[in-house]
């Protein structure tokens, strides 16, 4: 019995060691990525997004992609914001393009991929992401019927809740006149960056650490031979085709999204999945089971099923195209040496960078809480920011009282945020 307990304890410690080792390798890059993302969001107003996506023209899709890349990397917040854009008049296809870009073309994702997997994967992500958006737009134009869109809009207007509703709606950007750099360097600019930095971390930390823990467990407990069998590693041509097909399906049941997928992707790459399979796996953060359930709440069963089918198809095709494109250009790494390492803290450049960026993170966190209202904003992140215009008109007095109370809370929060 003692030997069994010791064996289990040793396995857990090994898994935790892998998880912490990967965390220590990417810590500085996580802070850098979130800080850069916060700086971009500080000067991009969410209020203007709704006016810029009236149709599915190339121009609207390009704008949607740019706005998404400048937005949060939290999958739940991006899904909620896309629903909000759609409810307020944005074209459905443009809203979905925004959703794709806000999780697949953000700064922090590229930084972490380069650090754990290599620059080739970052390049593949930023080529495959726009390709996936174009494929999705084409698929929706051909197969999506207006009747289904109308049904989805009617369902969306019911206001059923998903996750990170408040985070998706909060607009803390600075609107003062002046150059970009002068606004960012101002006191209000620093506060806005701190606000987005802390709240983005609060929105996504579960996915990051959940992904690290799962990746650590898989690295410690699942033998390479099992992965190699799953991905047909020894069948040279088949594995290239099978990788993008199986990759998104692994993501669906992983329950981890956003940046939390990257440590898992590193384990899969070392285990034998193809280059395109890694990319398709990372693309699939928008079809994990919890988010599919949110689509059902937002748009109804029919649209949820349509989104799963169309998203999955575009992820597979984009992964295949990038796979064979990079093979032709000889850009696919030959060695499978993603940084899936056990805990080891040494006095090297990683430790120095972690210390430097932890000081930056401490300064932003201090700024966030020192200005007041921070805890209230964190509490509001997962609550709907209800406004009378969002609600279906009703004579129910309790409904009216609820709206007034929610509006009062939002007004108070907005005043607190603006006073920063």
N, C-alpha and C positions, 0 to 999 in steps of 0.2 A: 504493500500500500504506500509506504513511504517513497519507494522508487517511482511509483506512478505519479504521485504528487510532485516529486522533484522534476520528473520529466515534463509534466504539464507546465510547471512553473518556469522551467528552462525555455520551453517553447514560447511562452508568453513574453518572457524577457527578450528573447531573440526578435520576436515580432515588434516589440516596443523599441528595441534598439535600431531596427531598420527604419521604423517610422521617424524616430528622433534624428537619425543620421540624415535622412532626406530633408527633414525640416530644417536642420542646421545648414545644409547646403544651399537651401533656397530662401532662407529668412531675409537676407539683405535684398534679394531680388523682389520678394513679395512686397517689402516696404517701399522700395523704389517704384515698382509698378503701380501700387495703389496711390502713392504720392503724385506721380505723373498723371494718373487718371483723375485724381481729385482736382489737380490744377486745370485740366481740360474742362471738367464738369463745372468748375467755378465760373467759367466764362461762356458756357453754353446754356441758354435758357430753355427749360422744358416747355414754357408757355409758347415759344415760337415753333416748336416741333409740329404741333397739330396743324398749323397753317401751311406747312411746306410739303404735305403728302396727300394731295388731292386725287391722284390717279396712279396707275401702274406704268407710267411712261418711263423711259430710261432716265430722264432727269429726276423724277421723283424717287426712283429706286436708288440712284446715285446719292441723292440727298439723304434718303433713309439709311443707307449704308454708312455715310459719313457721320450722321447723328448717332447711329448705333455704336460706331467705333469710339465716339466721344462719351458714351454713356457708361453706366455701371456694368460690371461683368457678372453680377448676381443674376443667375438664370431666372429665379422667381420674380425679382424686381423687373427684369426686362419683359417677361411674359405679362406681368400686371400692367406695365406701362404701354405695351403694345395694345392690350385690350382697351386701355384708357384712350389712346390715340384713335382707335377704331370707333369707339363710342362717340367721340367728339367730331367725327366726320372724316377721318383719314381713310384712304383707300385700304382695303383689307390686305392686298398683296404687299403694299408699301409698308404696312404695319408689321407684317411677317418678315419682310426684308430687314426692317429695323431690329426686330427680335433676334434674327440670325447674327447680324453684325455686332450687336451689343454683347454677345457671348463668345464670338469667334474671331473678332477683329480688334479686340481691346489690347492695350499696351501690356498690361500685366501678364496676360496669357502668353504673348510672344516672348517676354523676358524669361518666364519660368520654363517654357519649352526649350529655349536655347540653352538654359543652364542644365536642365536634367537630361534632355534628349539630344541636343545639338542644333546648330543654326539651320541645318537642312530642314528640320521639322518646322521651325518657325517660318522659314520661307515657304514650305509646302502649305502651312496653315493660311498664310496671307495670300497665297495664290488660290488655294482650294476654297477659301471662304467666299470671295467674290464670285467664283465659278459656281458654287452652290447656290448663291442668291440668284444668279442668272438662270440656272436650271429650275429653281423653284418658281421664279416668275413665269417662265415658259410653261411649266406644268400647271400652274394655277390658271393661266390664261386659256389653256386648252381644255382642262378638265373641270375647273371650278364653275358651277352654275350659279347664276345670280340668285335663284331661289334659295340655295343653300346659304349664300351670304346674307340674304334678308332674314332667314331663320336664325342665323348666328347673331346678327345684330339685335334681333328681338330678344334672344336669350341673354346676350351680353347686357342689355339695358335693365335686366332684372337685378343686376348688381350683386350676384352671388360672389362670395369672397374666396380668394385664393390665399397666397402668402405674399408678404412684403408689399401690401397695398399702399400703406402710408409712405414707405420708402420710394415707391415708384412715383408718387404724386408730389413729394416735397421738392420745391424748387428753391435752392439756396444760392443760386448764381448771382454774381454782382453785375449791376446794370449801369453803373456810372460811366460817364464819357471818359475818353482817354485811350491811350494805346493799350494793347494787350499786356505788355510788360508792366506798365504803370499800374494797371488794375490789379494784377497779381501781386505786385510788390507792396500794395497798400495794406493798411491795417485790416480793412474789410476783406481784401483778397486773401490774406493769410488766414482769417477766420473762416472764410468760405472753403478754403482748401482743407482746413482742419475738420470742418463739419463733414465734408464728403469723405475724407480719409477715415474718420472714426466710424461713420455710419456704414460705409462700404465694408469695412472689416466686420462690423456687427452683423451685417446681412449675410456674410459669406463664410465666417470662421468655422461654422459647423461643417460645411462642405470641404473646406481645406483640411481640417484636422480629421474629419471622417475619412477623406480620401487617403491621407497619410497612414491612418491606422489600418485601413483595409489593404493598402499597398504593402504595408509592413507585414501584415498577416499572410498575404499571398506570397510575398517574397520568402518568408520563413517556412511556410507550411506546404506550399504546392511545389512539387518537384518539376524541374525543367522538362522532364520527359512527358509529363502530362500536358503542359502547354504546347510542346512540340507536336504531340498527337492531335490536339485540338485544332491547331493552326496549319496542319499538314506541311510542316517546315521542310520536310525532306522531298516534297513534290514541288519542284522549282516553279513551274508555271501555275499549278493549281493554287499554291499558297498566295500568289499575287491577286488572284481573283477571289479566293475565299476570304482573305483578310478583310476587305471592305464590306463583305456581306455579314460576317460574324461579328466584326468590331462593334457596330451599333447595337446589336442584340445583347452583347456583353454589357454595354453601357446601360441599356434599358433596365436591367435587373440589378445594377450596382447601387442605385439610389443616390449616387454622388454626381454632382454637376459642377459646372463652372471650372475654376482652377483646380478644384479637388480631383478632377479627372486626370490631370497630368501625372501625378505620382503613379496612378494605376496604369496609365499609358506606358510609363517607363518599365513597369513590371512586365506588361504584355510584350513590349519590344524585346526585352531580354529573353522572354519566353519563346519568341519565334514568330509573332504576328508580322505581317508585311508592313512596309512603309505606309502604303495607302490605308491599310487596316488601322494603324495608329491614328491617322488623321480622321478617318470615318468614326472611330471610337470617340475622339475628342469632339467632333462635330455633334455627336448624338446626345450632348447634355440637355437638349431641348425635347427629348422623347423618353426621358427616364419615367418610371411609373408614377411618382408623385406629380410630375408636371403633366402627364397625360390625364391624370385625374382632375387637374386644374383646368385643362382645356375642356373637359366634360362639363365642369361647373360653369365656365365662362360662355361656351358656345354651343353646348349640347352634344349628345352622343354622336350624331352624324358628322358634324364638323370635326370633333375630336378624332374620329376614325379616319376622316379624310386627311387631317393634318399629319397623323402618324404615318399613313401610307405615303403621302407626298414627301414629307420630311425624310423618311427612311430611304426612299428611292433616290432622292437628290444627294443624300449623304453617301450612298453606295456608289453612285455614278461619279460624283466628284472625287471620291477616294480612288476609284479605278483610273480616272483620267490623270490625276496627279501621280499615281504610282507609275504608270507607263511613260508619262512625260519625263519624270525625274530619272527613270531607268534609261531612257533614251539620251538624256543629258549627262548620265553617269554621276548623278548627285545623290543617289541613295547610299547611305553609309554602309560599309561592308562589315564593320564590327558592331556587335550588340553589347555596347558598354555604357548603357544609360546609368546614371548615378543612383543606383539602388544600393546604398551602403549602410553598414552598421554604424552606430553612434561612435564618433571619434572627434573630439575637440582638440585641435592642435593650434599652436600659434603660427597661423599662416594667413594668406590674404583673405580667406573666407571669414576667419575670426575677426580680423581688423574691419572688414566691410560690415559684418554683423554689428559690431560695436558702434560704428559710425551711424548706421541707419537706425539702430535702436535709439540712439540719441535724438535723431530726427523724429522718429515715431513718438518719443516721449514729449518732445516739444509740441507736436501737433495735438496729442491727447491732452496735454496741459492746457493748450489754447482752447480746445473744445469745451472742457469743463469749467475753465476759469471764467468764461464769459457768461455763464448761467444758462439755464434752459436745456442743457445737454441731456439730462436724464429724461425730461419730458419728451424730447424728440426721439430718443431711443424707444420709449414706451409707445410712441405713435407709429413706429415703423411698420408694425404688422397689423395696424388698424386702418379701416377705410377712412379717407378724408372726405366725408360726405358733404355735398353741397346741395341746396335745393334743386338746382338745375339737373342734378344727376338722378333725382328720384322720380318715380312715377307718381303723378298727382293722385292724391287719395284724400278722402274725408275722414280717415281714421285719426282721431285726436292723438292717440298714442304715437302714431307715426310722425305726426307734426312735431310733437314734443321731442321725439328722438332726433329729428333733423335739426331742431333748434339747438339742442344740447351738443350735438356733434359739430355744428357750425361754430358754436361758441368756443369749443375746444380748439378747432382749427384756427380761428381768428386769434385766440390767445397765443397759440404756438407760432403763428406767422409773425405776430408782433414781436415775440421773443427772438425769433430768428432774424428779423430785420434789424432789431436793435443791436445786433453784433457789429 
